[in-house]
Amino acid sequence: MFISPMLLHKIDHPFDDDNYITELKLDGFRTIWTKFDNKVRIYTRHKNEITSKFPELVNIPLPNGTVLDGEIIVTDPQGKPDFEAVMERFMYSKSEHQISFSVFDIIFFNGEKITNLPLLERKEILEEVIPEDTPLLNKVQWIEGNGEQYFELIKQQELEGIVQKKANSKYQINKRSHDWLKVINYHYENVYISGLRKDEFGLLLKFENGKYAGLMEFMPTPNRKEFYKQYGDFVVEENDKFVYLDPKLKLKVKYRNLTKKGLLRIPSFVEWAN
C-alpha cells in the first residue's frame, strides 16, 4: 500500500525554537517502506515501486502492518551521504554500493494509521520498531531546537542541509506543510553563459577559468526574458541541439555541490553579475 509522503517547505535561514526538532537532511532519495500481509513493498515518493532494486530491505525483521518514511543513502569513505553513489546503485543492478535506509518517521504501526499522533510520539514508536540501529537500517538522529548551531556544523562538514520540524506536528499525507521546513546548504559561484539548449530551456555555463560548469535549468521568468532580449548579440555558432554564445553574460548561481566531474549540481539563477 503506497502512502504519498508529507513534503517540506524551503526556508532560507535556520532558527532556534525548542518547539521544533532539528535533523540532518540526508542526500539520497525519499523512500516509503511498507509491509502488509507479510509482503514488503518499497516505493519512491512518486509512487514508483522499487522493491526489486533493494532486495536487502525485503527481509528486514519489522512487524507486519508497518509503513516507514525515510531516505535511502550511500555513504562515502568519510561517512557522508554520496548522492551520485546512491543513484548509481539505483540505476545499475551490478553496483556494489552498500545502501542504508535511514528512517525518520512511521506512518502505520501494527496495521493502524498513526498520522494524528504528535511527531515526538511517533518517534517513540519508531524506537520500539527499530530498537537497534544497523548500517542497513537505522533511525535519523534529532535534537531539540538549536537549528542555527546545527546548520553551522552542517556547513563546516559540507553536508546538504537540515530539516526543522514542529515537535507536535501530525503527519500530513500528500501535503507540503509549513510544519516541516528544510534549509539547504547552498554554495554560490559566478559563471558565464556559453550556450542555450534549443528543445527545452537550459543554459550552458562556464566557470570563470573557462572550464565547462554544467547546464542550468532553473531561472525565474523575468530573468529569462532579460536573457532572451540580449543573447542574440553573443551568438557564435549553433547545431541542432544548442546555440553557442561568446561567454560574456555573467551571473551568480547557487548549487548543491560539485559533482565528481567538477560540475555544478542543480545550479539555479540568483542574480546578474558584473
BASELO-931506 format. One record per residue (C-alpha): residue in one letter; z negated, x negated, y negated. Coordinates in steps of 0.1 Angstrom, whole numbers, plus 5000, padded with zeros to 4 digits. Example, Ala and Ser with C-alpha at 12.3 -4.5 7.8 and 13.67 -1.06 7.14 Angstrom:
A492248775045S492948635011
end
This chain:
M500050005000F501149854967I498949874936S500549794903P498149544887M496349564854L498049334828L496749134799H497449134762K498148804745I496048674716D496448364695H492848234695P489848234718F486548384707D482848374716D481348704727D478848754755N480349094762Y483248914777I483648674806T485948374805E488148254833L490847984837K494348114835L495947994867D499547874866G501048034896F502248394903R500348714904T499748844939I498449174953W496949134989T496449455009K495049535043F495149895057D495350005093N494749635101K498149545087V498449295059R501049325032I501449095002Y503249184970T504249034937R503249224906H506849364905K506349524940N508449274959E506949234994I506448865002T504248885033S506748685054K506748395029F503048325033P502048365070E498848175064L497548465043V498148725070N495348645094I492548555069P489348725080L488949005054P487849365061N490249655066G490749875036T490849585011V493049524981L492749194962D494249084929G494748714923E497148424919I498948214945I498947854933V499747504945T497747214930D498946864922P497146544932Q494746584902G493846934913K495747114885P498047414892D501647304896F504047584887E507147404899A505547324932V504447684939M507947814930E509447564954R507147684981F508048044973M511847974973Y512147745003S510547815037K510747445047S508547345017E505347175029H503247254998Q499847395007I499047714988S495847854975F495148224970S492648244941V491248594938F489848734905D489449104913I489049364941I490649704938F489849864971F486849794993N486249955027G489150185020E487650314988K489150264953I486650094931T488550064899N486050274880L483250014886P482549764858L484149424863L480949244870E480049494898R483549434913K482849054911E479649114931I481549304958L484149024958E481248774966E480548984997V484149005008I484748625002P481348475007E482648115011D485547954992T488147755011P491247574999L493347865012L491248155000N488848134970K487448314940V488248234904Q485148104887W483948254855I481348214828E479848444802G481348424767N481948064754G485648124750E486147874722Q484447584740Y486147664773F489547674756E488847324741L488247194776I491447354788K493447184760Q491846844769Q492946884805E496347024796L495947344816E497747664809G495047864791I492148104795V491548474802Q488848674784K487849004800K485349264789A482449234814N482149614818S485949684820K487349914845Y490449814865Q493350004848I496150024873N499649974860K498449924824R498449644799S494949664784H493149504755D490149484778W491849174793L493148904770K494948584775V495148274753I497948034762N497647664755Y500947624738H502547294728Y504747254698E507947044692N510647014665V514047024681Y517747074672I520147344683S523147184702G524847494716L525047864722R525448044755K528248304755D527348574781E523748634770F521648494743G520448134748L520347824727L520847474740L518147244725K517946864719F514846664712E514746454680N515646144701G518946314712K517946404748Y518546744762A515446964758G516447284777L517547644770M515747874746E516048254753F513248384731M513948424694P513048714671T515948934660P515648844623N515848474631R518848534655K520648704626E519948394604F521348174631Y524548374637K525248364599Q525347984598Y526147844633G529947864627D529647574603F528547344631V530847424660V532447114676E533847254708E533547524734N534247624770D534047954789K530247934790F529047764759V529847694722Y528647344714L527247254680D526646954659P522846934662K521946984626L519947314627K516347214632L513547444644K509947444656V509347584691K506347654713Y506347594750R504047594780N504547234792L507246984800T508947024834K509146734858K512646674845G511246644809L512546984797L510647244776R509247514798I509847864783P510447754747S510348014720F511148014683V508247954658E510047874625W512847684610A512047324603N513247084576
end
